[in-house]
């Protein structure tokens, strides 16, 4: 997967334009991704990621830098 371009409200991945938040996997894109609490990332928001048995997780902070990773999410992925 290759991010061709990014700007507020628009991301182009492998030539396809998305106007919503996305989860980018190594072989696919999950578009129209919503979180339980807006700009706070919780473990429940990442169930499809957990199911994919990833080895690396990169969390973007969004165009305005508002995305925050909740402490419970950090602990969840740390195995605590």
Secondary structure, 3 states (H helix, E strand, C coil): CCEEEEECCEEEECCEEECCCCEECCCCEECCCCCCECCEECHHHHHHHHHCCCCCCCCCCCCCCCCEECHHHHHHHHCC
